């Protein structure tokens, strides 16, 4: 529950931030929020490409 724009619990805030981070990362890589959410709910999480190291 949000009270005056703040999350009431630390657990709720952490969950909201995890979802927000996932959606922001997906968007930065060209996937829209709806597709990212659909993939998450169907068990096909989008993952960012792994940076290749030499």
TORSE-383097 format. One record per residue: residue number from 1; residue in one letter; chain; x negated, y negated, z of N, C-alpha, C, CB in turn. Coordinates in nm, 2 decimals. Glycine has a CB too. Example, Ala and Ser with C-alpha at 12.3 -4.5 7.8 and 13.67 -1.06 7.14 Angstrom:
2
{i 1&aa a&ch A&n_east -1.32&n_north 0.57&n_up 0.78&ca_east -1.23&ca_north 0.45&ca_up 0.78&c_east -1.32&c_north 0.33&c_up 0.78&cb_east -1.13&cb_north 0.45&cb_up 0.90} $
{i 2&aa s&ch A&n_east -1.28&n_north 0.22&n_up 0.71&ca_east -1.37&ca_north 0.11&ca_up 0.71&c_east -1.29&c_north 0.00&c_up 0.79&cb_east -1.41&cb_north 0.06&cb_up 0.57} $
This chain:
54
{i 1&aa x&ch A&n_east -0.09&n_north 0.12&n_up 0.00&ca_east 0.00&ca_north 0.00&ca_up 0.00&c_east -0.09&c_north -0.12&c_up 0.00&cb_east 0.10&cb_north 0.00&cb_up 0.12} $
{i 2&aa x&ch A&n_east -0.05&n_north -0.22&n_up -0.08&ca_east -0.13&ca_north -0.35&ca_up -0.08&c_east -0.06&c_north -0.45&c_up 0.01&cb_east -0.15&cb_north -0.40&cb_up -0.22} $
{i 3&aa x&ch A&n_east -0.13&n_north -0.52&n_up 0.09&ca_east -0.08&ca_north -0.62&ca_up 0.17&c_east -0.16&c_north -0.75&c_up 0.14&cb_east -0.08&cb_north -0.59&cb_up 0.33} $
{i 4&aa x&ch A&n_east -0.09&n_north -0.85&n_up 0.10&ca_east -0.16&ca_north -0.98&ca_up 0.06&c_east -0.28&c_north -0.96&c_up -0.03&cb_east -0.21&cb_north -1.05&cb_up 0.19} $
{i 5&aa x&ch A&n_east -0.26&n_north -0.87&n_up -0.13&ca_east -0.36&ca_north -0.85&ca_up -0.23&c_east -0.48&c_north -0.76&c_up -0.18&cb_east -0.42&cb_north -0.98&cb_up -0.27} $
{i 6&aa x&ch A&n_east -0.47&n_north -0.70&n_up -0.06&ca_east -0.58&ca_north -0.62&ca_up -0.01&c_east -0.52&c_north -0.48&c_up 0.01&cb_east -0.64&cb_north -0.67&cb_up 0.12} $
{i 7&aa x&ch A&n_east -0.60&n_north -0.38&n_up -0.01&ca_east -0.56&ca_north -0.24&ca_up 0.02&c_east -0.56&c_north -0.22&c_up 0.17&cb_east -0.65&cb_north -0.14&cb_up -0.05} $
{i 8&aa x&ch A&n_east -0.46&n_north -0.14&n_up 0.22&ca_east -0.44&ca_north -0.12&ca_up 0.36&c_east -0.54&c_north -0.02&c_up 0.41&cb_east -0.30&cb_north -0.07&cb_up 0.39} $
{i 9&aa x&ch A&n_east -0.59&n_north 0.08&n_up 0.33&ca_east -0.68&ca_north 0.17&ca_up 0.38&c_east -0.81&c_north 0.18&c_up 0.29&cb_east -0.62&cb_north 0.31&cb_up 0.39} $
{i 10&aa x&ch A&n_east -0.91&n_north 0.22&n_up 0.35&ca_east -1.04&ca_north 0.24&ca_up 0.28&c_east -1.03&c_north 0.35&c_up 0.17&cb_east -1.16&cb_north 0.27&cb_up 0.37} $
{i 11&aa x&ch A&n_east -0.95&n_north 0.45&n_up 0.21&ca_east -0.93&ca_north 0.57&ca_up 0.11&c_east -0.85&c_north 0.52&c_up -0.01&cb_east -0.85&cb_north 0.68&cb_up 0.18} $
{i 12&aa x&ch A&n_east -0.75&n_north 0.44&n_up 0.01&ca_east -0.67&ca_north 0.39&ca_up -0.10&c_east -0.76&c_north 0.30&c_up -0.19&cb_east -0.55&cb_north 0.31&cb_up -0.05} $
{i 13&aa x&ch A&n_east -0.84&n_north 0.21&n_up -0.13&ca_east -0.92&ca_north 0.13&ca_up -0.21&c_east -1.03&c_north 0.21&c_up -0.29&cb_east -0.99&cb_north 0.03&cb_up -0.11} $
{i 14&aa x&ch A&n_east -1.08&n_north 0.31&n_up -0.23&ca_east -1.18&ca_north 0.39&ca_up -0.30&c_east -1.12&c_north 0.46&c_up -0.42&cb_east -1.24&cb_north 0.49&cb_up -0.20} $
{i 15&aa x&ch A&n_east -0.99&n_north 0.51&n_up -0.40&ca_east -0.92&ca_north 0.58&ca_up -0.51&c_east -0.90&c_north 0.49&c_up -0.62&cb_east -0.79&cb_north 0.65&cb_up -0.46} $
{i 16&aa x&ch A&n_east -0.85&n_north 0.37&n_up -0.59&ca_east -0.82&ca_north 0.27&ca_up -0.69&c_east -0.94&c_north 0.23&c_up -0.77&cb_east -0.75&cb_north 0.14&cb_up -0.63} $
{i 17&aa x&ch A&n_east -1.06&n_north 0.21&n_up -0.70&ca_east -1.18&ca_north 0.18&ca_up -0.76&c_east -1.23&c_north 0.29&c_up -0.85&cb_east -1.29&cb_north 0.14&cb_up -0.66} $
{i 18&aa x&ch A&n_east -1.21&n_north 0.41&n_up -0.82&ca_east -1.25&ca_north 0.52&ca_up -0.90&c_east -1.18&c_north 0.52&c_up -1.03&cb_east -1.24&cb_north 0.66&cb_up -0.83} $
{i 19&aa x&ch A&n_east -1.05&n_north 0.50&n_up -1.02&ca_east -0.96&ca_north 0.50&ca_up -1.15&c_east -1.00&c_north 0.38&c_up -1.23&cb_east -0.81&cb_north 0.49&cb_up -1.11} $
{i 20&aa x&ch A&n_east -1.02&n_north 0.27&n_up -1.17&ca_east -1.06&ca_north 0.14&ca_up -1.24&c_east -1.19&c_north 0.16&c_up -1.31&cb_east -1.06&cb_north 0.02&cb_up -1.14} $
{i 21&aa x&ch A&n_east -1.29&n_north 0.22&n_up -1.24&ca_east -1.42&ca_north 0.24&ca_up -1.30&c_east -1.41&c_north 0.33&c_up -1.42&cb_east -1.51&cb_north 0.30&cb_up -1.20} $
{i 22&aa x&ch A&n_east -1.33&n_north 0.44&n_up -1.41&ca_east -1.31&ca_north 0.54&ca_up -1.52&c_east -1.25&c_north 0.47&c_up -1.64&cb_east -1.22&cb_north 0.66&cb_up -1.48} $
{i 23&aa x&ch A&n_east -1.15&n_north 0.39&n_up -1.62&ca_east -1.08&ca_north 0.32&ca_up -1.73&c_east -1.17&c_north 0.21&c_up -1.79&cb_east -0.95&cb_north 0.26&cb_up -1.68} $
{i 24&aa x&ch A&n_east -1.24&n_north 0.14&n_up -1.71&ca_east -1.33&ca_north 0.04&ca_up -1.77&c_east -1.45&c_north 0.10&c_up -1.85&cb_east -1.39&cb_north -0.05&cb_up -1.65} $
{i 25&aa x&ch A&n_east -1.50&n_north 0.21&n_up -1.80&ca_east -1.61&ca_north 0.27&ca_up -1.88&c_east -1.56&c_north 0.33&c_up -2.01&cb_east -1.67&cb_north 0.39&cb_up -1.79} $
{i 26&aa x&ch A&n_east -1.44&n_north 0.39&n_up -2.00&ca_east -1.38&ca_north 0.45&ca_up -2.13&c_east -1.35&c_north 0.33&c_up -2.23&cb_east -1.25&cb_north 0.52&cb_up -2.10} $
{i 27&aa x&ch A&n_east -1.30&n_north 0.22&n_up -2.18&ca_east -1.27&ca_north 0.11&ca_up -2.27&c_east -1.40&c_north 0.06&c_up -2.33&cb_east -1.20&cb_north 0.00&cb_up -2.19} $
{i 28&aa x&ch A&n_east -1.51&n_north 0.05&n_up -2.25&ca_east -1.64&ca_north 0.00&ca_up -2.31&c_east -1.69&c_north 0.09&c_up -2.42&cb_east -1.74&cb_north -0.02&cb_up -2.20} $
{i 29&aa x&ch A&n_east -1.65&n_north 0.21&n_up -2.42&ca_east -1.70&ca_north 0.31&ca_up -2.52&c_east -1.59&c_north 0.33&c_up -2.63&cb_east -1.73&cb_north 0.44&cb_up -2.45} $
{i 30&aa x&ch A&n_east -1.49&n_north 0.24&n_up -2.64&ca_east -1.40&ca_north 0.25&ca_up -2.75&c_east -1.27&c_north 0.33&c_up -2.73&cb_east -1.46&cb_north 0.30&cb_up -2.86} $
{i 31&aa x&ch A&n_east -1.25&n_north 0.39&n_up -2.61&ca_east -1.13&ca_north 0.46&ca_up -2.58&c_east -1.03&c_north 0.37&c_up -2.51&cb_east -1.16&cb_north 0.59&cb_up -2.50} $
{i 32&aa x&ch A&n_east -0.90&n_north 0.37&n_up -2.55&ca_east -0.81&ca_north 0.29&ca_up -2.49&c_east -0.76&c_north 0.35&c_up -2.36&cb_east -0.69&cb_north 0.25&cb_up -2.58} $
{i 33&aa x&ch A&n_east -0.70&n_north 0.27&n_up -2.27&ca_east -0.66&ca_north 0.32&ca_up -2.13&c_east -0.56&c_north 0.43&c_up -2.14&cb_east -0.61&cb_north 0.20&cb_up -2.05} $
{i 34&aa x&ch A&n_east -0.47&n_north 0.42&n_up -2.23&ca_east -0.36&ca_north 0.53&ca_up -2.24&c_east -0.43&c_north 0.66&c_up -2.27&cb_east -0.26&cb_north 0.49&cb_up -2.34} $
{i 35&aa x&ch A&n_east -0.52&n_north 0.66&n_up -2.37&ca_east -0.58&ca_north 0.79&ca_up -2.41&c_east -0.67&c_north 0.84&c_up -2.30&cb_east -0.67&cb_north 0.76&cb_up -2.54} $
{i 36&aa x&ch A&n_east -0.74&n_north 0.76&n_up -2.23&ca_east -0.82&ca_north 0.80&ca_up -2.12&c_east -0.74&c_north 0.86&c_up -2.01&cb_east -0.90&cb_north 0.68&cb_up -2.06} $
{i 37&aa x&ch A&n_east -0.62&n_north 0.80&n_up -1.97&ca_east -0.53&ca_north 0.86&ca_up -1.87&c_east -0.47&c_north 0.99&c_up -1.92&cb_east -0.42&cb_north 0.76&cb_up -1.84} $
{i 38&aa x&ch A&n_east -0.43&n_north 1.00&n_up -2.05&ca_east -0.37&ca_north 1.12&ca_up -2.10&c_east -0.48&c_north 1.23&c_up -2.09&cb_east -0.33&cb_north 1.10&cb_up -2.25} $
{i 39&aa x&ch A&n_east -0.60&n_north 1.20&n_up -2.13&ca_east -0.70&ca_north 1.31&ca_up -2.12&c_east -0.73&c_north 1.35&c_up -1.98&cb_east -0.83&cb_north 1.25&cb_up -2.18} $
{i 40&aa x&ch A&n_east -0.72&n_north 1.26&n_up -1.89&ca_east -0.75&ca_north 1.30&ca_up -1.75&c_east -0.63&c_north 1.39&c_up -1.70&cb_east -0.75&cb_north 1.17&cb_up -1.66} $
{i 41&aa x&ch A&n_east -0.51&n_north 1.36&n_up -1.73&ca_east -0.40&ca_north 1.44&ca_up -1.68&c_east -0.38&c_north 1.57&c_up -1.76&cb_east -0.27&cb_north 1.36&cb_up -1.70} $
{i 42&aa x&ch A&n_east -0.45&n_north 1.59&n_up -1.87&ca_east -0.44&ca_north 1.71&ca_up -1.94&c_east -0.56&c_north 1.80&c_up -1.92&cb_east -0.42&cb_north 1.69&cb_up -2.09} $
{i 43&aa x&ch A&n_east -0.65&n_north 1.75&n_up -1.83&ca_east -0.77&ca_north 1.83&ca_up -1.79&c_east -0.89&c_north 1.82&c_up -1.89&cb_east -0.73&cb_north 1.97&cb_up -1.79} $
{i 44&aa x&ch A&n_east -0.89&n_north 1.71&n_up -1.97&ca_east -0.99&ca_north 1.69&ca_up -2.07&c_east -1.06&c_north 1.55&c_up -2.04&cb_east -0.94&cb_north 1.70&cb_up -2.22} $
{i 45&aa x&ch A&n_east -1.11&n_north 1.54&n_up -1.92&ca_east -1.17&ca_north 1.41&ca_up -1.88&c_east -1.27&c_north 1.36&c_up -1.99&cb_east -1.24&cb_north 1.42&cb_up -1.75} $
{i 46&aa x&ch A&n_east -1.26&n_north 1.23&n_up -2.01&ca_east -1.36&ca_north 1.16&ca_up -2.10&c_east -1.48&c_north 1.14&c_up -2.02&cb_east -1.30&cb_north 1.03&cb_up -2.16} $
{i 47&aa x&ch A&n_east -1.60&n_north 1.17&n_up -2.07&ca_east -1.72&ca_north 1.14&ca_up -2.01&c_east -1.81&c_north 1.06&c_up -2.10&cb_east -1.79&cb_north 1.27&cb_up -1.97} $
{i 48&aa x&ch A&n_east -1.88&n_north 0.96&n_up -2.05&ca_east -1.97&ca_north 0.88&ca_up -2.13&c_east -2.08&c_north 0.96&c_up -2.18&cb_east -2.02&cb_north 0.76&cb_up -2.05} $
{i 49&aa x&ch A&n_east -2.13&n_north 0.92&n_up -2.30&ca_east -2.24&ca_north 1.00&ca_up -2.36&c_east -2.36&c_north 0.99&c_up -2.26&cb_east -2.28&cb_north 0.95&cb_up -2.50} $
{i 50&aa x&ch A&n_east -2.44&n_north 1.10&n_up -2.26&ca_east -2.56&ca_north 1.10&ca_up -2.18&c_east -2.67&c_north 1.03&c_up -2.25&cb_east -2.60&cb_north 1.25&cb_up -2.14} $
{i 51&aa x&ch A&n_east -2.74&n_north 0.95&n_up -2.18&ca_east -2.85&ca_north 0.88&ca_up -2.23&c_east -2.97&c_north 0.98&c_up -2.26&cb_east -2.90&cb_north 0.76&cb_up -2.14} $
{i 52&aa x&ch A&n_east -3.02&n_north 0.97&n_up -2.37&ca_east -3.13&ca_north 1.06&ca_up -2.41&c_east -3.26&c_north 1.00&c_up -2.36&cb_east -3.14&cb_north 1.09&cb_up -2.56} $
{i 53&aa x&ch A&n_east -3.34&n_north 1.09&n_up -2.29&ca_east -3.47&ca_north 1.04&ca_up -2.25&c_east -3.58&c_north 1.12&c_up -2.32&cb_east -3.49&cb_north 1.06&cb_up -2.09} $
{i 54&aa x&ch A&n_east -3.69&n_north 1.05&n_up -2.35&ca_east -3.80&ca_north 1.12&ca_up -2.42&c_east -3.90&c_north 1.18&c_up -2.32&cb_east -3.87&cb_north 1.02&cb_up -2.51} $
